[in-house]
């Protein structure tokens, strides 16, 4: 049952040539890690005594393996699974773990792998060919995970440029497929995003980023495929992060900037970035919902956090949203796909309440809207019902708290 659960939440990716049910004789560590991930798909067992016991055993085993000078592919894959999904039996997630564990997995690969040897094995159907391809798929996912959590946390990647460059080798294998292309495209995108957010250049005139637009054009052959939702999600994340970064700089310009130029910054300067942030947030949530079937509603930690951050953005700029009711419905649908506990869920509910409060305030101020009493010609009720008002009012918790930043979402001190 637990291995079936892991198969469902991980089926979007290719990094194990062995099916989860066939790893009993391959590695006790990898088997236990897959079972731990499977607890995510069974809410009634999550946090149980069995869950805690297995976690303690696998956590200790992984720690001992990590101290070894060399690590097998099974150990590296177990570390990757720990990085993508927070496997702890508690709901109090520390997303710095994902950045740290993916970095340690990367260092083990660098210490134990000669990438030129992997390339020599990519031209036949031998066992060496299959293992080389599995190594490269694992490496690309490690790089993607490390970049995602670097972008989110603001911590620099621990992987050197020349090792990121090795990710392209996956496309040299004759048997590569569209999922390999998607992961590699994600690595390219997040590398470019990290370069942009770690630079001193911040667009403040228009919400355009030529480097991202050029890369998106180069990915046009896979961007609109039905299976490319993860890539479109990544681009929505990218535009959202960049728009929010520009807004931050407009709101808090560096002290060494020209004081006269700072004084000229108006709401009109910020509007294109606010509109981009709203549009990207709504696109991100729609894709998040449509990807839920791919992961049995259990998304990797990064996707859940970015969806929560998109909801924070919609709440922060709710007065600029053209159709607040539509945005509210989108946020309500998203809540049901975000795991309970951790950080993403309470922050998402807090954001949802802010949008509800805004819609309530707007509705009650419009004299043409009579709450719960206006009827259409077909007899249906329009407006906001008394029951809805009561439930919303009961949900107003900590509404005066400051809006968290992206880095706040990846740290421990929010809500």
Secondary structure per residue as TSV (DSSP state, phi and psi in degrees):
chain	resnum	aa	ss	phi	psi
A	1	X	-	360.0	-44.6
A	2	X	H	-67.1	-39.1
A	3	X	H	-69.8	-34.5
A	4	X	H	-62.0	-40.4
A	5	X	H	-62.2	-42.6
A	6	X	H	-64.6	-40.3
A	7	X	H	-58.5	-38.2
A	8	X	H	-70.6	-43.3
A	9	X	H	-79.3	-15.2
A	10	X	H	-110.3	4.0
A	11	X	T	-66.5	-16.0
A	12	X	T	-70.5	-22.8
A	13	X	-	-112.0	160.7
A	14	X	-	-124.1	104.1
A	15	X	-	-143.1	-2.2
A	16	X	-	-124.9	122.3
A	17	X	S	-74.9	-21.4
A	18	X	S	-91.9	132.7
A	19	X	-	-67.0	144.0
A	20	X	G	-49.4	-40.3
A	21	X	G	-69.6	-11.6
A	22	X	G	-103.7	10.6
A	23	X	-	-97.6	8.0
A	24	X	T	-55.4	-41.7
A	25	X	T	-93.2	0.6
A	26	X	T	-92.4	-48.0
A	27	X	-	-163.8	122.2
A	28	X	H	-67.0	-33.5
A	29	X	H	-65.9	-48.7
A	30	X	H	-65.7	-39.5
A	31	X	H	-59.7	-49.8
A	32	X	H	-63.1	-36.6
A	33	X	H	-66.6	-42.3
A	34	X	H	-62.5	-38.7
A	35	X	H	-66.6	-40.1
A	36	X	H	-58.8	-45.3
A	37	X	H	-62.7	-32.7
A	38	X	H	-64.3	-24.3
A	39	X	G	-61.4	-26.3
A	40	X	G	-60.1	-30.0
A	41	X	G	-88.0	-1.2
A	42	X	-	-127.8	85.2
A	43	X	T	-54.5	-34.2
A	44	X	T	-67.9	-21.1
A	45	X	T	-101.5	-14.4
A	46	X	T	-67.0	126.8
A	47	X	T	86.2	2.9
A	48	X	S	-72.8	170.0
A	49	X	H	-60.9	-38.7
A	50	X	H	-61.4	-43.0
A	51	X	H	-60.7	-47.6
A	52	X	H	-61.8	-43.1
A	53	X	H	-64.6	-45.9
A	54	X	H	-64.6	-40.4
A	55	X	H	-60.7	-46.2
A	56	X	H	-60.5	-41.0
A	57	X	H	-66.3	-48.9
A	58	X	H	-69.5	-37.6
A	59	X	H	-61.3	-44.0
A	60	X	H	-66.3	-41.1
A	61	X	H	-64.1	-42.2
A	62	X	H	-66.0	-38.3
A	63	X	H	-62.0	-41.7
A	64	X	H	-67.1	-40.2
A	65	X	H	-65.5	-35.3
A	66	X	H	-67.4	-27.5
A	67	X	H	-76.8	-14.8
A	68	X	S	-69.8	152.2
A	69	X	S	-71.1	-25.1
A	70	X	S	-127.4	152.0
A	71	X	-	-131.0	138.0
A	72	X	-	-74.9	167.4
A	73	X	H	-60.5	-37.4
A	74	X	H	-60.4	-43.1
A	75	X	H	-64.6	-42.5
A	76	X	H	-64.1	-40.7
A	77	X	H	-67.2	-35.8
A	78	X	H	-62.8	-40.9
A	79	X	H	-64.8	-36.9
A	80	X	H	-62.9	-43.6
A	81	X	H	-63.7	-40.5
A	82	X	H	-60.8	-33.7
A	83	X	H	-74.2	-40.8
A	84	X	H	-76.2	-39.8
A	85	X	S	-121.6	128.1
A	86	X	-	-70.1	115.1
A	87	X	-	-95.6	4.1
A	88	X	-	-66.8	146.4
A	89	X	S	-74.5	-9.8
A	90	X	S	-90.1	169.1
A	91	X	S	-99.9	2.5
A	92	X	-	-94.0	89.6
A	93	X	-	-80.6	140.0
A	94	X	-	-115.2	101.7
A	95	X	T	-77.8	-3.6
A	96	X	H	-66.2	-23.2
A	97	X	H	-61.8	-38.9
A	98	X	H	-64.7	-41.7
A	99	X	H	-63.5	-43.9
A	100	X	H	-69.0	-47.6
A	101	X	H	-69.2	-39.6
A	102	X	H	-64.8	-34.2
A	103	X	H	-66.7	-40.3
A	104	X	H	-66.7	-39.9
A	105	X	H	-60.4	-41.7
A	106	X	H	-62.3	-42.5
A	107	X	H	-65.3	-35.9
A	108	X	H	-64.3	-41.2
A	109	X	H	-62.5	-46.0
A	110	X	H	-60.7	-38.6
A	111	X	H	-74.8	-25.3
A	112	X	H	-114.4	-3.7
A	113	X	-	-122.5	132.8
A	114	X	-	-103.2	108.0
A	115	X	H	-64.4	-29.7
A	116	X	H	-66.7	-30.9
A	117	X	H	-68.6	-34.7
A	118	X	H	-64.1	-37.1
A	119	X	H	-67.8	-30.9
A	120	X	H	-67.7	-20.2
A	121	X	T	-100.5	12.6
A	122	X	T	-96.7	12.9
A	123	X	T	-113.7	8.0
A	124	X	S	-143.0	-177.7
A	125	X	-	-103.6	25.2
A	126	X	S	-74.9	164.6
A	127	X	H	-56.6	-33.6
A	128	X	H	-64.2	-35.6
A	129	X	H	-64.8	-46.5
A	130	X	H	-63.1	-41.1
A	131	X	H	-68.8	-38.1
A	132	X	H	-62.1	-42.2
A	133	X	H	-66.3	-38.9
A	134	X	H	-64.5	-39.8
A	135	X	H	-59.1	-46.0
A	136	X	H	-67.1	-38.6
A	137	X	H	-64.5	-41.7
A	138	X	H	-63.7	-42.9
A	139	X	H	-61.2	-44.1
A	140	X	H	-63.3	-39.2
A	141	X	H	-69.2	-35.9
A	142	X	H	-61.9	-46.4
A	143	X	H	-61.5	-42.5
A	144	X	H	-62.2	-46.1
A	145	X	H	-63.9	-43.6
A	146	X	H	-62.2	-41.2
A	147	X	H	-68.0	-41.5
A	148	X	H	-59.8	-45.9
A	149	X	H	-79.7	-18.8
A	150	X	H	-70.2	-45.8
A	151	X	H	-60.8	-42.9
A	152	X	H	-70.3	-41.6
A	153	X	H	-91.1	-19.8
A	154	X	-	85.2	0.3
A	155	X	-	-81.8	138.2
A	156	X	-	-70.3	148.3
A	157	X	-	-61.5	145.6
A	158	X	S	-90.3	-4.0
A	159	X	S	-91.8	129.7
A	160	X	-	-73.9	156.3
A	161	X	H	-55.2	-43.6
A	162	X	H	-64.9	-23.3
A	163	X	H	-85.1	-33.4
A	164	X	H	-59.7	-37.1
A	165	X	G	-60.6	-24.9
A	166	X	G	-67.8	-17.9
A	167	X	G	-59.1	-31.1
A	168	X	G	-63.8	-19.7
A	169	X	G	-64.3	-19.3
A	170	X	G	-61.4	-28.7
A	171	X	G	-79.2	-5.8
A	172	X	G	-86.1	-9.2
A	173	X	S	-80.3	130.1
A	174	X	T	-57.6	-27.7
A	175	X	T	-98.5	19.0
A	176	X	-	-66.3	156.1
A	177	X	-	-134.2	-174.2
A	178	X	H	-65.4	-31.8
A	179	X	H	-68.2	-34.4
A	180	X	H	-63.2	-41.1
A	181	X	H	-63.0	-40.9
A	182	X	H	-64.9	-43.3
A	183	X	H	-64.9	-43.5
A	184	X	H	-64.6	-39.6
A	185	X	H	-62.0	-37.8
A	186	X	H	-63.1	-40.9
A	187	X	H	-61.4	-45.8
A	188	X	H	-58.7	-44.4
A	189	X	H	-64.6	-48.4
A	190	X	H	-72.4	-26.6
A	191	X	H	-64.0	-45.2
A	192	X	H	-64.9	-41.3
A	193	X	H	-62.3	-44.2
A	194	X	H	-61.5	-41.8
A	195	X	H	-59.9	-39.5
A	196	X	H	-69.6	-45.8
A	197	X	H	-77.3	-16.0
A	198	X	T	-95.6	2.1
A	199	X	S	-95.0	172.0
A	200	X	S	-93.0	0.1
A	201	X	-	-92.0	119.9
A	202	X	-	-130.8	116.7
A	203	X	-	-61.1	131.6
A	204	X	-	-129.9	6.1
A	205	X	S	-106.4	-45.5
A	206	X	S	-142.6	151.6
A	207	X	S	-84.0	65.4
A	208	X	-	-133.1	142.1
A	209	X	-	-133.3	94.4
A	210	X	H	-55.4	-36.1
A	211	X	H	-62.5	-40.6
A	212	X	H	-72.8	-40.2
A	213	X	H	-63.5	-39.4
A	214	X	H	-66.1	-41.6
A	215	X	H	-65.1	-40.4
A	216	X	H	-62.0	-38.8
A	217	X	H	-63.4	-37.9
A	218	X	H	-69.6	-20.6
A	219	X	T	-96.7	11.0
A	220	X	H	-61.4	-25.8
A	221	X	H	-71.0	-18.4
A	222	X	H	-121.9	-10.9
A	223	X	H	-61.2	-38.8
A	224	X	T	-99.7	8.6
A	225	X	S	-66.0	150.5
A	226	X	G	-58.2	-32.6
A	227	X	G	-84.4	1.3
A	228	X	G	-96.4	18.2
A	229	X	H	-56.7	-40.6
A	230	X	H	-59.1	-35.0
A	231	X	H	-72.0	-41.5
A	232	X	H	-65.3	-36.0
A	233	X	H	-60.9	-43.7
A	234	X	H	-62.8	-38.9
A	235	X	H	-68.2	-38.5
A	236	X	H	-62.7	-41.1
A	237	X	H	-59.1	-43.9
A	238	X	H	-62.0	-49.6
A	239	X	H	-65.4	-36.4
A	240	X	H	-63.5	-47.6
A	241	X	H	-62.4	-42.5
A	242	X	H	-69.5	-38.9
A	243	X	H	-64.3	-43.1
A	244	X	H	-65.6	-34.2
A	245	X	H	-65.6	-43.4
A	246	X	H	-63.2	-41.0
A	247	X	H	-63.5	-38.9
A	248	X	H	-61.4	-42.1
A	249	X	H	-68.5	-34.8
A	250	X	H	-70.0	-35.2
A	251	X	H	-78.1	-29.9
A	252	X	S	-134.7	70.6
A	253	X	-	-64.2	149.8
A	254	X	-	-56.7	145.4
A	255	X	T	-67.8	-18.6
A	256	X	T	-88.2	1.3
A	257	X	S	-70.0	162.8
A	258	X	-	-63.7	117.2
A	259	X	H	-56.8	-35.4
A	260	X	H	-66.7	-39.4
A	261	X	H	-67.0	-38.5
A	262	X	H	-61.2	-39.5
A	263	X	H	-65.8	-19.0
A	264	X	T	-88.2	-5.8
A	265	X	-	-70.7	121.3
A	266	X	-	-122.1	177.5
A	267	X	H	-61.8	-30.4
A	268	X	H	-65.1	-32.5
A	269	X	H	-66.2	-34.3
A	270	X	H	-83.2	-24.4
A	271	X	H	-55.7	-46.3
A	272	X	H	-59.0	-35.6
A	273	X	H	-75.4	-34.7
A	274	X	H	-65.3	-44.1
A	275	X	H	-63.8	-38.7
A	276	X	H	-66.0	-41.2
A	277	X	H	-62.5	-42.0
A	278	X	H	-66.2	-47.7
A	279	X	H	-61.2	-45.2
A	280	X	H	-65.5	-37.8
A	281	X	H	-64.2	-43.8
A	282	X	H	-67.0	-41.1
A	283	X	H	-62.0	-42.1
A	284	X	H	-60.7	-45.4
A	285	X	H	-67.5	-37.8
A	286	X	H	-63.2	-42.3
A	287	X	H	-69.3	-39.1
A	288	X	H	-55.9	-44.4
A	289	X	H	-66.6	-41.6
A	290	X	H	-71.9	-22.2
A	291	X	H	-82.9	-9.7
A	292	X	G	-61.0	-35.1
A	293	X	G	-65.2	-25.6
A	294	X	G	-73.5	-21.5
A	295	X	T	-123.2	15.3
A	296	X	T	51.9	40.2
A	297	X	T	70.3	1.4
A	298	X	-	-106.3	93.1
A	299	X	-	-82.3	156.2
A	300	X	-	-59.7	157.9
A	301	X	H	-56.6	-40.7
A	302	X	H	-62.5	-44.8
A	303	X	H	-64.5	-39.3
A	304	X	H	-65.2	-42.9
A	305	X	H	-64.7	-42.2
A	306	X	H	-68.4	-33.9
A	307	X	H	-66.0	-39.3
A	308	X	H	-64.5	-39.6
A	309	X	H	-65.9	-34.7
A	310	X	H	-63.0	-38.0
A	311	X	H	-68.8	-36.9
A	312	X	H	-59.6	-43.0
A	313	X	H	-62.6	-44.9
A	314	X	H	-62.9	-37.0
A	315	X	H	-68.6	-41.5
A	316	X	H	-65.6	-35.4
A	317	X	T	-112.9	31.0
A	318	X	G	-59.7	-32.0
A	319	X	G	-68.8	-12.3
A	320	X	G	-99.7	-6.1
A	321	X	-	-75.3	126.0
A	322	X	S	-61.4	-42.1
A	323	X	-	-127.9	92.1
A	324	X	H	-68.2	-36.9
A	325	X	H	-60.6	-42.0
A	326	X	H	-66.5	-41.3
A	327	X	H	-64.4	-39.2
A	328	X	H	-62.4	-44.1
A	329	X	H	-60.9	-41.5
A	330	X	H	-61.6	-42.8
A	331	X	H	-67.5	-39.5
A	332	X	H	-63.5	-39.9
A	333	X	H	-65.8	-37.1
A	334	X	H	-66.5	-39.5
A	335	X	H	-52.8	-39.7
A	336	X	T	-70.5	-11.2
A	337	X	T	-106.6	3.5
A	338	X	S	-101.1	131.0
A	339	X	-	-59.1	145.3
A	340	X	S	-68.6	149.0
A	341	X	S	81.2	-167.2
A	342	X	T	66.1	-152.4
A	343	X	T	-103.7	-36.2
A	344	X	H	-62.6	-40.4
A	345	X	H	-67.0	-51.8
A	346	X	H	-64.9	-36.3
A	347	X	H	-66.0	-38.6
A	348	X	H	-64.5	-43.3
A	349	X	H	-66.6	-37.6
A	350	X	H	-61.0	-44.8
A	351	X	H	-64.1	-41.5
A	352	X	H	-60.1	-41.2
A	353	X	H	-65.1	-34.7
A	354	X	H	-64.9	-43.3
A	355	X	H	-66.0	-39.4
A	356	X	H	-60.8	-44.2
A	357	X	H	-61.5	-41.7
A	358	X	H	-62.8	-45.3
A	359	X	H	-65.0	-39.2
A	360	X	H	-62.3	-46.6
A	361	X	H	-63.0	-39.8
A	362	X	H	-66.6	-41.4
A	363	X	H	-67.9	-40.9
A	364	X	H	-72.0	-19.1
A	365	X	H	-85.4	-14.7
A	366	X	-	-91.3	113.2
A	367	X	T	-64.3	-21.6
A	368	X	T	-78.3	-8.5
A	369	X	-	-108.4	117.2
A	370	X	-	-106.1	115.1
A	371	X	T	-58.0	120.5
A	372	X	T	71.4	7.5
A	373	X	T	-121.1	-20.2
A	374	X	-	-73.3	133.1
A	375	X	B	-120.4	143.3
A	376	X	-	-78.4	170.3
A	377	X	T	-62.2	-24.2
A	378	X	T	-90.0	4.7
A	379	X	S	93.4	-5.7
A	380	X	-	-79.5	153.4
A	381	X	B	-89.2	141.4
A	382	X	-	-117.2	174.3
A	383	X	S	82.0	-162.0
A	384	X	-	-107.4	130.6
A	385	X	-	-79.6	159.5
A	386	X	H	-60.8	-37.5
A	387	X	H	-62.5	-40.2
A	388	X	H	-65.1	-41.6
A	389	X	H	-59.7	-44.9
A	390	X	H	-63.5	-45.2
A	391	X	H	-66.1	-35.7
A	392	X	H	-68.4	-44.1
A	393	X	H	-61.2	-36.6
A	394	X	H	-70.3	-17.9
A	395	X	T	-93.6	3.3
A	396	X	-	-77.3	98.4
A	397	X	-	-124.1	127.5
A	398	X	S	54.8	39.5
A	399	X	T	-71.4	-15.5
A	400	X	T	-89.9	-0.8
A	401	X	S	-67.1	148.7
A	402	X	-	-67.5	150.9
A	403	X	-	-71.2	129.2
A	404	X	-	-72.6	148.1
A	405	X	-	-84.2	174.6
A	406	X	H	-60.9	-43.8
A	407	X	H	-66.6	-33.3
A	408	X	H	-59.3	-39.0
A	409	X	H	-63.1	-28.8
A	410	X	T	-96.3	4.5
A	411	X	S	-109.7	-164.7
A	412	X	S	-105.9	-4.8
A	413	X	-	-107.8	39.3
A	414	X	-	-118.8	129.9
A	415	X	-	54.4	360.0
